[in-house]
Amino acid sequence: MTTESRPRIGVSACLLGRQVRFDGGHKKHDFVHDTLSRFVEFVPVCPELESGMPVPRESLRLITGPLGLKLVGNKSGKDSTESMSTYSAARVAELAAADLDGFVLKKDSPSCGLARVRVYKEGDAGPPGRDGTGLFAAHLRDRLPALPLAEEGWLVDAGLRECFLDRIFTHHRMRTSLLNAPSRGNLIAFHSAHKLLYMAHSPVKYRQLGRLVAGVADRPLTETLREYTALAMAALGDRATPGKQANVLQHIMGYFKDALTPAEKQELLVLIDDYRTGLHGVIAPLTLLVHYLRTHDVGDWLDNQVYFQPYPKALSPR
């Protein structure tokens, strides 16, 4: 993959090993720093440092009270809400124009945490709730709702990692091959190539996307593309469960009904069923199907399906 073709991914700078945290340390994440970095172009961001806070600095916390959510120093109580909000609005506006395809955020951070961030109640010495979002992350999510977002902790889970990888690489293909050259024909071609990938994640949203594309001639193209992008990212955000994947594999198998012997069909069915019941990963039946795809002529539509390799193999949790 060339540098020009790489997805552009925002990332909390500490995850790349940069010493920008409140204590002067970092939180280098092996998958992000050592593996994902080989296939994407990172745009590092540290909201606390970039908003004017020094290194080292006082640690921060989120507090909720009568005046809403505040970002304050853990010991001093110094209120940094306004400065962080002002910075976040300006920085996210810059990022919106930077052709990002996703963002990896630092979990639990009062600035970068995307979910389950600790929120303390003002004047209450009890334990915090775990229902908050960091101030910068909230601006990012609200300003760019279709942008694929993940915390680094999610990338340890194979299913969540697959969702994120499918989203960022599909977003990149969409941005470079469709949104940069928008046309009804390009939308139809793009959707056709991604059908099986959508189906594996969300059969319901797959059908919604199909209806949206079918009506492309009846609406303004810009409106359709905006809705298509949001719905496609939402579809790929649903887990591709073994049940849904097995249904897609059986659908693919149907294209080989006249090309395979009864014994070959039975072997495939056993592999798919064993995957469905958890005896092995999807790679076993998928590899055999790819082999048959290379040895039998079943038409260009199946051969062009992104589903077979939606992102580089080295990243695969499959």
LINRACOR-V419083 format. One record per pair of residues at least 12 apart in sequence whose ideal C-beta (glycine too) atoms are under 8 Angstrom apart, sorted by the first residue. I is the first residue (numbers start at 0). J is the second residue. D is the distance in whole Angstrom. If there is no record, write none. Layout:
i,j,d
I,J,D
I,J,D
//
This chain:
i,j,d
0,38,6
0,311,6
2,40,7
4,171,8
4,175,8
5,38,6
5,39,5
5,40,5
5,171,8
6,38,8
6,39,5
6,40,7
6,100,4
6,101,7
6,167,5
6,168,6
6,170,7
6,171,4
7,39,7
7,40,5
7,42,6
7,97,7
7,98,6
7,99,5
7,100,6
7,171,8
8,35,8
8,39,5
8,40,7
8,41,6
8,42,7
8,99,7
8,100,6
8,101,5
8,102,7
8,103,6
8,167,6
9,41,8
9,42,5
9,43,8
9,44,6
9,94,6
9,99,5
9,101,7
9,102,4
9,103,7
9,139,8
10,31,7
10,41,5
10,42,7
10,43,6
10,44,7
10,102,7
10,103,5
10,104,8
11,26,8
11,43,8
11,44,7
11,45,7
11,103,7
11,104,5
11,105,4
11,108,7
11,111,5
11,151,8
12,43,4
12,44,6
12,45,4
12,48,8
13,25,5
13,26,5
13,27,8
13,45,7
13,105,6
14,26,6
14,27,7
14,28,4
14,31,5
14,32,7
14,103,6
14,105,6
14,151,5
15,27,7
15,31,7
15,32,5
15,36,8
15,41,7
15,43,6
16,32,6
17,43,7
17,45,7
18,54,7
19,45,4
19,47,8
19,48,5
19,54,6
20,54,7
21,47,7
21,54,8
21,55,6
21,56,5
21,57,7
21,58,5
21,59,7
22,55,6
22,58,8
23,54,6
23,55,4
26,105,6
26,151,8
28,103,8
28,151,5
28,154,8
30,151,8
30,154,5
30,155,8
30,160,8
31,103,6
31,151,6
31,154,7
34,313,7
34,314,7
35,103,8
35,154,8
35,314,7
37,313,7
38,310,8
38,311,5
38,313,7
38,314,6
39,100,8
39,167,7
42,94,7
42,97,6
42,99,7
44,90,7
44,94,8
44,135,8
46,83,7
46,86,7
46,87,6
46,90,7
46,110,4
46,111,6
46,133,8
46,134,8
46,135,4
47,59,7
47,83,8
47,110,5
49,86,6
49,90,7
50,79,8
50,82,6
50,83,5
50,85,8
50,86,4
50,87,8
51,82,6
51,86,8
52,79,7
57,72,4
57,73,6
57,74,6
57,75,6
57,77,7
58,72,8
58,73,5
59,71,7
59,72,6
59,73,7
59,79,7
59,109,5
59,110,7
60,73,5
60,109,6
60,117,7
60,119,6
60,127,8
61,109,5
61,116,6
61,117,7
61,118,5
61,119,7
61,131,5
61,133,8
61,134,8
62,118,7
62,119,5
62,120,7
62,121,5
63,118,5
63,119,7
63,120,6
63,121,7
64,120,7
64,121,3
64,122,7
65,121,7
68,80,7
68,118,7
68,131,8
68,134,8
69,121,8
70,83,5
70,109,6
70,110,7
70,134,6
80,134,7
83,110,6
83,134,5
83,135,7
84,134,6
84,138,7
86,135,8
87,134,6
87,135,5
87,137,8
87,138,4
87,139,8
88,138,6
88,142,8
90,135,7
90,138,8
91,135,8
91,138,5
91,139,5
91,142,5
91,143,7
92,142,7
94,139,7
94,143,7
95,142,6
95,143,6
98,174,6
99,143,8
99,146,6
100,146,8
100,147,7
100,167,5
100,168,8
100,170,4
100,171,4
100,174,6
101,146,6
101,147,4
101,148,7
101,149,7
101,163,7
101,166,7
101,167,4
101,170,6
102,139,6
102,146,6
102,147,7
102,148,5
102,149,8
103,149,6
103,150,7
103,151,6
103,154,7
104,133,7
104,136,5
104,139,8
104,148,7
104,149,7
104,150,5
104,151,7
105,150,7
105,151,7
106,150,4
106,151,6
106,152,5
108,133,5
108,136,8
109,131,8
109,133,5
109,134,7
110,133,5
110,134,6
110,135,5
110,136,7
111,133,5
111,135,6
111,136,5
112,131,7
112,132,7
112,133,4
112,136,6
112,150,7
113,132,6
113,133,7
113,136,5
113,140,7
113,148,6
113,149,7
113,150,5
114,132,7
114,150,7
115,129,5
115,130,7
115,131,8
116,129,7
116,131,4
116,132,6
116,133,6
117,129,6
117,131,7
118,130,6
118,131,4
136,148,8
144,229,7
145,170,8
145,228,5
145,229,5
145,232,5
146,170,8
146,232,8
147,163,6
147,166,4
147,167,5
147,170,6
147,232,6
147,235,8
147,236,8
149,163,4
157,316,4
158,238,5
158,239,7
158,240,8
158,316,8
159,238,8
160,316,5
161,238,8
161,239,6
161,316,5
161,317,7
162,200,7
162,235,6
162,236,6
162,237,7
162,238,6
162,239,7
164,309,7
164,310,5
164,314,6
164,316,8
165,196,7
165,200,7
165,235,5
165,239,8
165,309,5
165,310,7
166,232,6
166,235,5
166,236,6
167,310,8
168,309,6
168,310,4
169,193,7
169,196,7
169,231,7
169,232,8
169,235,6
169,305,7
169,309,7
170,228,8
170,232,7
172,189,7
172,305,8
173,189,7
173,228,6
173,231,7
176,189,7
177,189,5
177,224,7
178,224,7
178,228,7
181,220,6
181,221,7
181,224,6
182,220,7
183,215,5
183,216,7
183,220,6
186,212,6
186,215,6
186,220,8
186,223,7
186,224,7
186,227,7
187,212,6
187,215,7
190,208,7
190,209,8
190,212,5
190,227,8
191,300,7
191,303,8
192,303,5
192,304,6
192,305,5
193,231,7
193,304,8
193,305,5
193,306,8
194,209,8
194,304,7
195,247,6
195,250,7
195,251,7
195,304,5
195,305,8
195,306,4
196,235,7
196,304,7
196,305,5
196,306,5
196,309,6
197,231,7
197,234,5
197,235,7
198,243,7
198,246,8
198,247,5
198,250,7
199,239,4
199,243,6
199,244,5
199,247,5
199,306,6
200,234,5
200,235,5
200,236,8
200,237,5
200,238,7
200,239,5
200,243,7
201,233,8
201,234,4
201,235,8
201,237,4
201,243,8
202,243,7
202,246,8
204,230,6
204,233,6
204,234,4
204,237,7
205,234,6
207,230,6
208,227,7
208,230,6
208,231,6
208,234,7
211,223,6
211,226,6
211,227,6
211,230,7
212,227,7
241,274,6
241,275,5
241,276,8
241,277,7
241,281,7
242,275,6
244,274,7
244,281,5
245,271,5
245,272,7
245,274,6
245,275,4
247,306,7
248,271,5
248,274,8
248,281,8
248,284,5
248,285,7
248,288,7
249,271,6
251,288,6
251,301,7
252,264,7
252,267,6
252,268,8
252,271,7
252,288,7
254,297,5
254,298,7
254,301,5
255,288,8
255,291,6
255,295,6
255,297,6
258,291,7
258,295,4
258,297,7
259,291,7
259,295,8
263,291,8
266,287,7
267,284,6
267,287,6
267,288,7
270,283,5
270,284,4
270,287,6
271,284,5
280,317,6
281,317,5
282,315,8
282,317,5
285,307,7
285,317,7
288,307,8
289,307,6
292,307,7
//
